[in-house]
Amino acid sequence: MNDKEINQQFSLIKSRENLKQLIKELFVSYKKVFNSHNFDIFNKNLIDPFQMLIERIFLNKKFEEIIEAEIIRQKGKSCANLIGNFHQKVFHCLNPDWKIPKSGWDLINEEKKIYVEMKNKHNTMNSGSSKTVYEKMKSQVEANPDSQCFLVEIIVKKSQNEVWNPSFDGKKYENENIRRVSIDKFYELTTGDKEAFFKLISILPNLLGEVAKEEKFEFGLQNSSIINNLSKDGNIFVSLLKLAFGKFEGFTEFFEKKTK
């Protein structure tokens, strides 16, 4: 199935351009995230020179490559939030009945009385956060018995739409109106098309490529101020040690001699 055929079948997206516009917005947000990541921010995060040295030697990588990967790792949470917002906007694009509230829930469909909490991965919630989410949903369905609450998971082990029946403090909970739903099943619920999520994924690479090409922006992490600052002493690894262990015994004298 080619790009055109997929786009024609994914008819509930009003136009290919609507989805492309969302991707452009995502691109701009990514650009802001990485452009704002300077040396001071990099230095606030505790880095691991041991891992970097091991990767440098065992994996035969340049320090510049390792630092680039570290920057991406540090921005992981910000990027995950951006992708989460993207998913929300896609559903609003599919059907304007899906609203994105400023707080409380990730998505709400007031007509169908569905309240959604979206998570990127099934294992991103520990028992405490799971309990908090479940109690919020429980309060919602108890106050409004005809409403439904969905925990929608994007990266999850199986396709599912089932009652969420967790156990907290030795007590098991079960309510037909509180459900765990995988992203493909949620797309099916939203569009009526079992393959809607597959079709979205199928068209996404071309759209991402088009936007990246049109925007003509290179993140250029290796040429950033971070690399420049770490290269000042002529040895990136020494600079990394200085950031991590600059006030440790033995290191202070070493760095003083290095400076002289």
C-alpha positions as CSV (number, residue, x, y, z in Angstrom):
1,M,0.0,0.0,0.0
2,N,1.6,3.3,-1.0
3,D,1.4,6.7,0.6
4,K,-1.4,7.9,-1.5
5,E,-3.6,4.8,-0.9
6,I,-3.0,5.0,2.8
7,N,-3.9,8.6,2.9
8,Q,-7.1,8.0,1.0
9,Q,-8.2,5.3,3.4
10,F,-7.4,7.3,6.4
11,S,-10.3,9.5,5.5
12,L,-11.2,10.8,8.9
13,I,-8.1,13.1,8.8
14,K,-9.6,16.0,6.9
15,S,-6.5,16.4,4.8
16,R,-2.9,15.3,4.7
17,E,-1.9,18.9,5.3
18,N,-3.6,19.0,8.7
19,L,-1.4,16.2,9.9
20,K,1.7,17.7,8.2
21,Q,1.0,21.0,10.1
22,L,1.0,19.1,13.4
23,I,4.4,17.6,12.5
24,K,5.7,21.1,11.6
25,E,4.6,22.3,15.1
26,L,6.4,19.3,16.6
27,F,9.5,20.1,14.6
28,V,9.6,23.7,15.8
29,S,9.2,22.5,19.4
30,Y,12.0,20.1,19.0
31,K,14.2,22.8,17.6
32,K,13.5,25.0,20.7
33,V,14.2,22.2,23.1
34,F,17.7,21.5,21.6
35,N,18.6,25.1,20.9
36,S,18.0,26.0,24.5
37,H,20.3,23.2,25.8
38,N,23.5,25.0,26.6
39,F,26.7,24.2,28.5
40,D,25.2,25.4,31.9
41,I,22.2,23.2,31.5
42,F,24.4,20.3,30.5
43,N,26.6,20.8,33.5
44,K,23.6,20.8,35.9
45,N,22.9,17.1,35.0
46,L,25.3,14.7,36.7
47,I,27.2,13.0,34.0
48,D,28.9,9.6,34.2
49,P,32.6,9.8,32.9
50,F,33.0,6.1,33.6
51,Q,30.3,5.1,31.1
52,M,31.5,7.7,28.6
53,L,35.1,6.3,28.8
54,I,33.9,2.7,28.4
55,E,31.8,3.6,25.4
56,R,34.7,5.6,24.0
57,I,37.0,2.5,24.1
58,F,34.8,-0.5,24.0
59,L,32.3,0.8,21.4
60,N,35.0,2.8,19.5
61,K,33.0,6.0,19.6
62,K,34.2,9.6,19.6
63,F,33.5,11.6,22.7
64,E,31.6,14.1,20.5
65,E,29.2,11.2,19.5
66,I,28.8,10.1,23.2
67,I,28.1,13.7,24.3
68,E,25.5,14.1,21.6
69,A,23.8,10.9,22.8
70,E,24.0,12.3,26.4
71,I,22.3,15.6,25.3
72,I,19.5,13.6,23.6
73,R,19.2,11.5,26.8
74,Q,19.0,14.6,29.0
75,K,16.2,16.1,26.8
76,G,14.4,12.8,26.8
77,K,11.6,13.8,29.1
78,S,11.0,17.1,27.3
79,C,10.8,15.2,24.0
80,A,8.5,12.6,25.4
81,N,6.2,15.4,26.5
82,L,6.2,16.9,23.0
83,I,5.4,13.6,21.5
84,G,2.6,13.2,24.0
85,N,1.2,16.6,23.0
86,F,1.5,15.5,19.4
87,H,-0.7,12.4,20.0
88,Q,-3.3,14.5,21.7
89,K,-3.4,17.0,18.8
90,V,-3.8,14.1,16.3
91,F,-6.9,12.9,18.0
92,H,-8.3,16.5,18.0
93,C,-7.5,16.6,14.3
94,L,-9.3,13.3,13.7
95,N,-12.4,14.5,15.6
96,P,-12.8,18.0,17.1
97,D,-15.1,16.4,19.8
98,W,-11.8,15.3,21.5
99,K,-10.8,18.3,23.5
100,I,-7.4,19.0,25.0
101,P,-8.0,20.6,28.4
102,K,-5.5,22.8,30.1
103,S,-5.3,20.6,33.1
104,G,-6.8,17.5,34.7
105,W,-6.9,15.1,31.7
106,D,-5.0,14.6,28.5
107,L,-8.2,14.3,26.4
108,I,-11.9,14.7,27.0
109,N,-14.9,13.8,24.8
110,E,-17.8,15.5,26.5
111,E,-20.4,14.1,24.1
112,K,-19.3,10.5,24.8
113,K,-18.3,11.4,28.4
114,I,-14.9,9.8,28.0
115,Y,-11.9,11.0,30.0
116,V,-8.4,10.0,28.9
117,E,-5.0,9.8,30.6
118,M,-2.3,9.0,28.0
119,K,1.0,7.4,28.8
120,N,3.8,6.8,26.4
121,K,5.0,3.5,27.9
122,H,3.2,1.0,30.1
123,N,6.1,1.0,32.6
124,T,6.4,4.7,33.1
125,M,4.1,4.6,36.1
126,N,5.2,3.3,39.4
127,S,2.7,2.0,42.0
128,G,2.4,5.4,43.6
129,S,1.6,7.3,40.3
130,S,-0.6,4.4,39.1
131,K,-2.6,4.7,42.3
132,T,-3.0,8.5,41.9
133,V,-4.2,8.1,38.3
134,Y,-6.6,5.3,39.3
135,E,-8.1,7.3,42.2
136,K,-8.7,10.2,39.9
137,M,-10.5,8.0,37.5
138,K,-12.4,6.3,40.3
139,S,-13.6,9.7,41.6
140,Q,-14.7,10.7,38.1
141,V,-16.9,7.6,37.5
142,E,-18.3,7.6,41.0
143,A,-19.4,11.2,40.6
144,N,-20.7,10.6,37.1
145,P,-21.6,6.9,36.7
146,D,-22.3,7.2,33.0
147,S,-18.8,8.4,32.2
148,Q,-15.8,6.3,31.3
149,C,-12.1,6.8,32.0
150,F,-9.3,5.3,29.8
151,L,-5.7,4.8,30.5
152,V,-4.4,4.9,26.9
153,E,-0.9,3.4,26.5
154,I,1.2,4.0,23.4
155,I,4.1,1.6,23.8
156,V,2.6,-1.4,25.4
157,K,3.1,-5.2,25.2
158,K,-0.2,-6.1,23.6
159,S,-3.3,-4.7,21.8
160,Q,-6.0,-4.4,24.4
161,N,-9.2,-2.7,25.6
162,E,-9.9,-4.2,29.0
163,V,-11.0,-3.3,32.5
164,W,-8.1,-1.9,34.5
165,N,-8.0,-3.9,37.7
166,P,-5.0,-2.9,39.8
167,S,-4.1,-3.8,43.4
168,F,-3.1,-1.1,45.9
169,D,-2.2,-1.7,49.5
170,G,-3.4,-5.3,49.3
171,K,-6.8,-4.4,47.8
172,K,-7.9,-5.2,44.3
173,Y,-10.0,-2.7,42.3
174,E,-12.3,-3.3,39.3
175,N,-14.7,-1.0,37.6
176,E,-16.1,-1.6,34.1
177,N,-15.9,2.1,33.3
178,I,-12.2,2.3,34.1
179,R,-10.2,0.7,31.3
180,R,-6.7,0.2,29.9
181,V,-6.6,0.8,26.2
182,S,-3.7,0.3,23.8
183,I,-3.2,3.1,21.3
184,D,-4.4,1.0,18.3
185,K,-7.7,0.2,20.0
186,F,-8.1,3.9,21.0
187,Y,-7.7,4.9,17.3
188,E,-10.2,2.2,16.4
189,L,-12.7,3.6,19.0
190,T,-12.1,7.2,17.7
191,T,-12.3,6.4,13.9
192,G,-14.2,3.2,13.6
193,D,-11.3,1.8,11.6
194,K,-9.3,-1.1,13.0
195,E,-6.2,-0.2,11.0
196,A,-6.3,3.5,11.6
197,F,-3.1,3.5,13.8
198,F,-1.3,1.3,11.3
199,K,-2.2,3.8,8.5
200,L,-1.0,6.7,10.5
201,I,2.4,5.0,11.2
202,S,2.6,4.1,7.5
203,I,2.3,7.6,6.3
204,L,4.3,9.2,9.1
205,P,7.9,8.6,7.7
206,N,7.2,10.5,4.5
207,L,5.6,13.4,6.3
208,L,8.4,13.6,8.8
209,G,10.9,13.6,5.9
210,E,9.1,16.3,4.0
211,V,9.0,18.6,7.0
212,A,12.6,18.0,7.9
213,K,13.6,18.8,4.3
214,E,11.4,21.9,4.0
215,E,12.5,23.4,7.3
216,K,16.2,22.9,6.4
217,F,17.4,22.9,10.0
218,E,20.2,20.8,11.4
219,F,20.4,20.5,15.1
220,G,24.3,20.4,14.9
221,L,24.8,19.1,18.5
222,Q,28.5,18.3,17.8
223,N,29.2,22.0,17.0
224,S,27.2,23.4,19.9
225,S,28.5,25.5,22.8
226,I,28.7,22.3,24.9
227,I,31.3,20.7,22.7
228,N,33.2,24.0,22.4
229,N,33.3,24.4,26.2
230,L,34.4,20.8,26.8
231,S,37.2,21.2,24.2
232,K,38.7,24.3,25.8
233,D,41.4,22.4,27.7
234,G,42.2,20.3,24.6
235,N,41.0,17.1,26.1
236,I,37.3,16.4,26.3
237,F,37.7,13.6,28.8
238,V,39.6,15.7,31.2
239,S,36.9,18.3,31.0
240,L,34.3,15.6,31.8
241,L,36.3,14.5,34.8
242,K,36.5,18.1,35.9
243,L,32.7,18.5,35.8
244,A,32.0,15.2,37.7
245,F,34.9,15.1,40.1
246,G,36.4,18.6,40.2
247,K,36.1,18.8,44.0
248,F,37.2,15.3,44.8
249,E,40.5,14.4,46.6
250,G,43.4,14.1,44.2
251,F,41.5,15.6,41.3
252,T,41.8,19.2,42.6
253,E,45.6,19.1,42.4
254,F,45.5,17.4,39.1
255,F,43.3,20.1,37.5
256,E,45.4,22.9,39.1
257,K,48.6,21.5,37.5
258,K,46.7,21.0,34.2
259,T,45.6,24.7,34.3
260,K,49.2,25.9,35.0
